[in-house]
């Protein structure tokens, strides 16, 4: 729905006014908020990450829509990482990352301290819930992480 207005975006299930407003303020070149990219030399390069991600060969999550929830920790170091960083790794493994569970979600990736709301929604939609450790293994085996 590239180029869609805020009004059109809020008509989509699970997209509220805040998300719609955020999406319409993004730079089309990289998908980050315009303010995040405004100070970079090129709008195609963001301060936070390079967009779009390069998908790994034999991408283990190809064609899957994933939602990441809970606290995510690097399985090798135990260090906490931002959900957005983990989502980016999943995208490099071929996944499409979403922010909320819907009937279109294939996998809910559960970190520590997952809230009941997303688990309930996943159960209602028949979405597979996978522990982050299993996804880390896929990412490491595919040389994504």
N, C-alpha and C positions, 0 to 999 in steps of 0.2 A: 504494500500500500504506500509505496514511495510517493511523496507529494500530496498525500491525502490531507484534508483539513482536520483540525481538532474535532469539529462537529462530526465528521465522518468516522474518525477513529473511535470516538466514544460509543458509536453504535455497535462496535465489535465486542463480543462477549469477553469479559474480564479486562477490558481496557477502560480505565476511568479518566476523569478530566486531568489529573496530575500527569499520568503517563502520556496521554495524548498531547498535552502541552509540551512535555519534555521532548517527545518525538518530533514535533513540528519545529523545535528550536535547534535541531541537530544540523551539523554540516553534512550535506549530501555526499561529500567526498569520503568521509570517514565514519559517519554515524555518531560522533561524539558531540557533546554540546558545543555550540558555536563559540561560547566563551572559553572553553577548554582549548580550542584550536586557534583562537584569534591571534595568539602571540607566537605561533609557529611560522617558520619560513614558508612552508607549503601546507595548504589545507588538506593535502592527502596524508600528512603525517601528524599524528597527535602526540601530545606530551605523555599520555598514559600508555599508548600502545600503537603499533603500526596496524593499519586497517587496509583491506580485510585480511583476516588470518590466512596463512598459507596452509592448506589442508594436507595432512600427512598422506603419503602413499598407503593404500590399503586401510584407509581411515576406519577404525573400529566402530565409530558412532555415526557413520554415514547414513543420512536420511532420517536420523532420530531427532525428535524434539525433546529437549531436556530442560528440567527446572532444577536449580540447585537451591537447597534449603539447609539451614543449620550452620553451625560453625565448621569451617573447612580447615583441615590441617594437612600439610605436606606429609605424605606417608613415609618419606625418607628421613626428614629432619624432625618431624613433629611440630614444626613451626606453623602457627596460624597464618592463613593467607586470605586475602579478600575474595569474596564470592565471585566478583567480576573477573579476577585473575583466573580462577578455576574455570569459569564459564568460557573464557578465551581459550584455555587449553582444550576444553570440550569442543569448541568450534574448530580448532586446528585438527581435531580428531574426526571432523565431519559433521558434528551435531549443529542443530539450530538451537540456540539458547532462548528460553522464554522466562518471563518473570512470575507467571502464575500458572497453576495447574488447570488444565481444561481437557476437554475430550480429545484435543489434538496432541496432547502430551504423551510421549512414549515412555519416558523414564523420569522419575523423581529421584534425584540424587540426594541422599540424606547424610548430612554431616552430624556433628554432635548437637544435642539439645534441640532437636527438631520439634516444631510446634505441632499441636494436634490438628490445627486447621488444614494445613497442606496434606497431612497424612489422610485425614478424613476425605478431603476432596479427591485425592488420588484413589482411594478405595471406591468412592462413588463413581469415578470415571473408568475404573479398571486399569489404572496406570501402574506399571511395575515400579516398585520402590527398591532402589539399589543402594547399598552402603557405599560411601565415598571410597573406602579401601578397595572395593572391586573396580571402581572406575579408575582409581590411581594405577592399579595394576595394568588395565588396558592402555592407559596413557603412556606408562613407562615402557611397556612391551612394544608399543607403536613408535617409540622414540619421540613422543610429543612432549613429555615432561622430563 
